[in-house]
């Protein structure tokens, strides 16, 4: 296992992040990032070569300590995220801050601190964005703005770091706990028949990561059939 490339997946305790971890496990050593230490420890027991990496991504001091021992990193998957929705006239400043803190600034800061390790491995950064990062819908403005911002970050990183591959993945609505909360907020019964499966998004991530060295998959857009 020590010869396998190293991948760090944030938001690994559930949803898309957990699905990505499962699909990367056969070919990578894993650091499982998230807030829920117990859930990460349970997942690590299922995956050979995986270790929990519990950290509060919005806490700069904790983040600095957590990355201190990572000298080389082959894959960084940003899957952690929140969705605080609302119309512009109603959404509070705290909703905007929460979205930007987790969906944008945490991605920026973690990547920035890991740039030396990514450069050393000529690594690959995958940002799990959203359909909202391509189209801003009414009632979604705080979330969409944070996803547009992280899209710009990924585009800039790709240009500034030519030795690092950077892929933005834009899934449509996916069957996750976050989506259940969104449906509830919309006053709708939860229906998975028109939702992507987390494994489908994870397959797209693995496809990007396993691309041949001459190829740079820059964007992947997924929609439910």
TORKEPA-214415 format. One record per residue (C-alpha): residue in one letter; x, y, z; residue number from 1. Coordinates in steps of 0.05 Angstrom, whole numbers, plus 5000, padded with zeros to 4 digits. Layout:
<lumnus>
+----+------+------+------+-----+
: aa :    u :    v :    w :   i :
+----+------+------+------+-----+
:  a :    X :    Y :    Z : NUM :
...
+----+------+------+------+-----+
</lumnus>
This chain:
<lumnus>
+----+------+------+------+-----+
: aa :    u :    v :    w :   i :
+----+------+------+------+-----+
:  x : 5000 : 5000 : 5000 :   1 :
:  x : 5058 : 5048 : 5013 :   2 :
:  x : 5073 : 5050 : 4938 :   3 :
:  x : 5004 : 5074 : 4919 :   4 :
:  x : 4991 : 5148 : 4905 :   5 :
:  x : 4962 : 5189 : 4961 :   6 :
:  x : 4893 : 5222 : 4956 :   7 :
:  x : 4860 : 5270 : 5005 :   8 :
:  x : 4784 : 5274 : 5001 :   9 :
:  x : 4746 : 5327 : 5040 :  10 :
:  x : 4674 : 5315 : 5060 :  11 :
:  x : 4690 : 5241 : 5061 :  12 :
:  x : 4643 : 5221 : 5117 :  13 :
:  x : 4581 : 5220 : 5073 :  14 :
:  x : 4550 : 5232 : 5005 :  15 :
:  x : 4594 : 5245 : 4945 :  16 :
:  x : 4658 : 5248 : 4986 :  17 :
:  x : 4646 : 5179 : 5016 :  18 :
:  x : 4631 : 5151 : 4946 :  19 :
:  x : 4695 : 5181 : 4919 :  20 :
:  x : 4735 : 5151 : 4976 :  21 :
:  x : 4706 : 5082 : 4962 :  22 :
:  x : 4722 : 5086 : 4888 :  23 :
:  x : 4793 : 5112 : 4898 :  24 :
:  x : 4810 : 5061 : 4953 :  25 :
:  x : 4833 : 5005 : 4906 :  26 :
:  x : 4885 : 5049 : 4873 :  27 :
:  x : 4903 : 5101 : 4926 :  28 :
:  x : 4923 : 5111 : 4998 :  29 :
:  x : 4871 : 5157 : 5028 :  30 :
:  x : 4865 : 5214 : 5077 :  31 :
:  x : 4792 : 5220 : 5095 :  32 :
:  x : 4776 : 5292 : 5112 :  33 :
:  x : 4716 : 5317 : 5150 :  34 :
:  x : 4688 : 5342 : 5216 :  35 :
:  x : 4657 : 5278 : 5242 :  36 :
:  x : 4716 : 5239 : 5270 :  37 :
:  x : 4674 : 5179 : 5288 :  38 :
:  x : 4645 : 5172 : 5219 :  39 :
:  x : 4713 : 5180 : 5187 :  40 :
:  x : 4743 : 5127 : 5233 :  41 :
:  x : 4686 : 5079 : 5214 :  42 :
:  x : 4698 : 5091 : 5140 :  43 :
:  x : 4773 : 5082 : 5147 :  44 :
:  x : 4761 : 5012 : 5176 :  45 :
:  x : 4725 : 4994 : 5111 :  46 :
:  x : 4780 : 5018 : 5065 :  47 :
:  x : 4851 : 4989 : 5065 :  48 :
:  x : 4903 : 5043 : 5066 :  49 :
:  x : 4855 : 5097 : 5090 :  50 :
:  x : 4866 : 5143 : 5150 :  51 :
:  x : 4818 : 5192 : 5183 :  52 :
:  x : 4837 : 5265 : 5173 :  53 :
:  x : 4789 : 5303 : 5218 :  54 :
:  x : 4797 : 5378 : 5212 :  55 :
:  x : 4755 : 5441 : 5213 :  56 :
:  x : 4770 : 5469 : 5144 :  57 :
:  x : 4748 : 5539 : 5163 :  58 :
:  x : 4798 : 5543 : 5221 :  59 :
:  x : 4865 : 5566 : 5193 :  60 :
:  x : 4905 : 5543 : 5254 :  61 :
:  x : 4876 : 5473 : 5253 :  62 :
:  x : 4886 : 5469 : 5178 :  63 :
:  x : 4959 : 5489 : 5183 :  64 :
:  x : 4972 : 5434 : 5234 :  65 :
:  x : 4934 : 5382 : 5193 :  66 :
:  x : 4974 : 5393 : 5129 :  67 :
:  x : 5042 : 5399 : 5163 :  68 :
:  x : 5063 : 5327 : 5150 :  69 :
:  x : 5039 : 5322 : 5078 :  70 :
:  x : 5101 : 5330 : 5035 :  71 :
:  x : 5074 : 5299 : 4970 :  72 :
:  x : 5001 : 5293 : 4948 :  73 :
:  x : 4977 : 5261 : 4884 :  74 :
:  x : 4903 : 5277 : 4887 :  75 :
:  x : 4862 : 5329 : 4925 :  76 :
:  x : 4787 : 5323 : 4920 :  77 :
:  x : 4746 : 5380 : 4948 :  78 :
:  x : 4678 : 5350 : 4965 :  79 :
:  x : 4660 : 5386 : 5030 :  80 :
:  x : 4605 : 5438 : 5021 :  81 :
:  x : 4544 : 5471 : 5049 :  82 :
:  x : 4481 : 5498 : 5016 :  83 :
:  x : 4449 : 5559 : 5049 :  84 :
:  x : 4395 : 5581 : 5001 :  85 :
:  x : 4350 : 5641 : 4997 :  86 :
:  x : 4328 : 5699 : 4955 :  87 :
:  x : 4371 : 5762 : 4956 :  88 :
:  x : 4318 : 5801 : 4994 :  89 :
:  x : 4314 : 5747 : 5048 :  90 :
:  x : 4382 : 5714 : 5054 :  91 :
:  x : 4421 : 5737 : 5115 :  92 :
:  x : 4493 : 5758 : 5115 :  93 :
:  x : 4509 : 5695 : 5155 :  94 :
:  x : 4481 : 5652 : 5099 :  95 :
:  x : 4527 : 5685 : 5049 :  96 :
:  x : 4586 : 5678 : 5097 :  97 :
:  x : 4573 : 5605 : 5110 :  98 :
:  x : 4571 : 5589 : 5036 :  99 :
:  x : 4634 : 5627 : 5020 : 100 :
:  x : 4672 : 5602 : 5082 : 101 :
:  x : 4662 : 5529 : 5065 : 102 :
:  x : 4650 : 5526 : 4990 : 103 :
:  x : 4702 : 5577 : 4969 : 104 :
:  x : 4752 : 5600 : 5022 : 105 :
:  x : 4764 : 5532 : 5053 : 106 :
:  x : 4779 : 5504 : 4983 : 107 :
:  x : 4826 : 5562 : 4969 : 108 :
:  x : 4863 : 5557 : 5035 : 109 :
:  x : 4871 : 5482 : 5035 : 110 :
:  x : 4896 : 5482 : 4964 : 111 :
:  x : 4943 : 5540 : 4977 : 112 :
:  x : 4974 : 5504 : 5037 : 113 :
:  x : 4982 : 5440 : 4998 : 114 :
:  x : 5012 : 5471 : 4935 : 115 :
:  x : 5083 : 5448 : 4952 : 116 :
:  x : 5059 : 5376 : 4962 : 117 :
:  x : 5018 : 5379 : 4898 : 118 :
:  x : 5076 : 5407 : 4859 : 119 :
:  x : 5122 : 5353 : 4885 : 120 :
:  x : 5075 : 5299 : 4858 : 121 :
:  x : 5052 : 5338 : 4796 : 122 :
:  x : 4985 : 5324 : 4828 : 123 :
:  x : 4912 : 5332 : 4810 : 124 :
:  x : 4860 : 5378 : 4843 : 125 :
:  x : 4787 : 5360 : 4834 : 126 :
:  x : 4735 : 5411 : 4855 : 127 :
:  x : 4664 : 5384 : 4864 : 128 :
:  x : 4625 : 5445 : 4841 : 129 :
:  x : 4551 : 5444 : 4824 : 130 :
:  x : 4503 : 5460 : 4768 : 131 :
:  x : 4493 : 5524 : 4808 : 132 :
:  x : 4565 : 5542 : 4791 : 133 :
:  x : 4544 : 5549 : 4718 : 134 :
:  x : 4474 : 5578 : 4725 : 135 :
:  x : 4447 : 5621 : 4781 : 136 :
:  x : 4373 : 5606 : 4795 : 137 :
:  x : 4324 : 5649 : 4835 : 138 :
:  x : 4328 : 5632 : 4908 : 139 :
:  x : 4397 : 5602 : 4903 : 140 :
:  x : 4439 : 5665 : 4901 : 141 :
:  x : 4483 : 5657 : 4963 : 142 :
:  x : 4501 : 5585 : 4944 : 143 :
:  x : 4509 : 5599 : 4870 : 144 :
:  x : 4555 : 5658 : 4883 : 145 :
:  x : 4602 : 5615 : 4924 : 146 :
:  x : 4603 : 5562 : 4869 : 147 :
:  x : 4616 : 5614 : 4815 : 148 :
:  x : 4674 : 5639 : 4858 : 149 :
:  x : 4705 : 5570 : 4867 : 150 :
:  x : 4697 : 5559 : 4792 : 151 :
:  x : 4739 : 5621 : 4780 : 152 :
:  x : 4790 : 5596 : 4831 : 153 :
:  x : 4797 : 5530 : 4795 : 154 :
:  x : 4805 : 5564 : 4728 : 155 :
:  x : 4859 : 5610 : 4756 : 156 :
:  x : 4895 : 5553 : 4791 : 157 :
:  x : 4897 : 5515 : 4725 : 158 :
:  x : 4931 : 5574 : 4691 : 159 :
:  x : 4979 : 5590 : 4748 : 160 :
:  x : 5002 : 5518 : 4762 : 161 :
:  x : 5013 : 5485 : 4694 : 162 :
:  x : 5044 : 5423 : 4725 : 163 :
:  x : 4981 : 5409 : 4766 : 164 :
:  x : 4917 : 5383 : 4733 : 165 :
:  x : 4854 : 5418 : 4757 : 166 :
:  x : 4785 : 5390 : 4743 : 167 :
:  x : 4718 : 5422 : 4760 : 168 :
:  x : 4660 : 5373 : 4765 : 169 :
:  x : 4590 : 5402 : 4758 : 170 :
:  x : 4538 : 5351 : 4781 : 171 :
:  x : 4464 : 5364 : 4777 : 172 :
:  x : 4421 : 5348 : 4837 : 173 :
:  x : 4448 : 5287 : 4872 : 174 :
:  x : 4418 : 5239 : 4923 : 175 :
:  x : 4452 : 5264 : 4987 : 176 :
:  x : 4432 : 5288 : 5056 : 177 :
:  x : 4444 : 5359 : 5031 : 178 :
:  x : 4394 : 5348 : 4976 : 179 :
:  x : 4343 : 5322 : 5026 : 180 :
:  x : 4350 : 5387 : 5065 : 181 :
:  x : 4341 : 5428 : 5001 : 182 :
:  x : 4278 : 5390 : 4982 : 183 :
:  x : 4251 : 5401 : 5052 : 184 :
:  x : 4266 : 5475 : 5047 : 185 :
:  x : 4229 : 5477 : 4981 : 186 :
:  x : 4169 : 5443 : 5013 : 187 :
:  x : 4175 : 5383 : 4966 : 188 :
:  x : 4170 : 5309 : 4979 : 189 :
:  x : 4239 : 5277 : 4970 : 190 :
:  x : 4241 : 5239 : 4904 : 191 :
:  x : 4305 : 5206 : 4880 : 192 :
:  x : 4278 : 5185 : 4811 : 193 :
:  x : 4308 : 5247 : 4779 : 194 :
:  x : 4371 : 5252 : 4820 : 195 :
:  x : 4442 : 5230 : 4806 : 196 :
:  x : 4472 : 5176 : 4850 : 197 :
:  x : 4535 : 5195 : 4890 : 198 :
:  x : 4571 : 5137 : 4858 : 199 :
:  x : 4557 : 5167 : 4789 : 200 :
:  x : 4592 : 5231 : 4810 : 201 :
:  x : 4649 : 5191 : 4841 : 202 :
:  x : 4658 : 5153 : 4776 : 203 :
:  x : 4668 : 5219 : 4740 : 204 :
:  x : 4720 : 5239 : 4791 : 205 :
:  x : 4758 : 5174 : 4783 : 206 :
:  x : 4754 : 5180 : 4708 : 207 :
:  x : 4787 : 5248 : 4711 : 208 :
:  x : 4840 : 5226 : 4761 : 209 :
:  x : 4858 : 5164 : 4719 : 210 :
:  x : 4863 : 5202 : 4653 : 211 :
:  x : 4927 : 5188 : 4615 : 212 :
:  x : 4985 : 5236 : 4630 : 213 :
:  x : 4977 : 5273 : 4563 : 214 :
:  x : 4905 : 5290 : 4578 : 215 :
:  x : 4878 : 5346 : 4622 : 216 :
:  x : 4804 : 5339 : 4638 : 217 :
:  x : 4786 : 5410 : 4657 : 218 :
:  x : 4710 : 5406 : 4665 : 219 :
:  x : 4659 : 5351 : 4673 : 220 :
:  x : 4585 : 5367 : 4672 : 221 :
:  x : 4536 : 5313 : 4697 : 222 :
:  x : 4461 : 5315 : 4693 : 223 :
:  x : 4409 : 5263 : 4713 : 224 :
:  x : 4380 : 5226 : 4654 : 225 :
+----+------+------+------+-----+
</lumnus>
